Amino acid sequence: MIHEIIFKEEALQDVGDSYEFYETRKERLGEQFLSELESILSSIQKHPTSFPKVIRNLRKVSMNRFPFAVIYEFEHNSIVVYAVYHGKRNPKGKFRRK
């Protein structure tokens, strides 16, 4: 079953900021970031409970090529994305957004 994905405003801001950052570093690098993110989101949609819980009901999926993780919760057959978080940032901040 494919589940609906809902992005919190902060997560959308994370994606936009990261895209802009990578595009200014190298042409099409931001597009590659988005492509990997889409692949991860597709995996989450298909198997939302197969990724590890890291705190309470929040789950984490790390990106392979980029130092980011998607922080989400699976609730009421929907996937709520709270953060697309850079691994070098304060790790506690990614869990405070809920």
Number of C-alpha atoms within 10 A of each C-alpha: 8 13 16 12 18 15 15 15 12 16 22 16 14 15 18 13 13 18 18 13 13 16 16 11 10 9 10 13 16 20 14 16 19 16 12 15 21 12 12 17 18 15 15 23 19 12 13 22 12 11 15 12 15 12 9 8 11 18 21 20 20 18 19 11 9 13 11 20 20 21 22 28 21 19 10 9 13 15 19 20 24 24 27 25 23 18 14 8 10 9 11 8 10 20 15 9 13 13
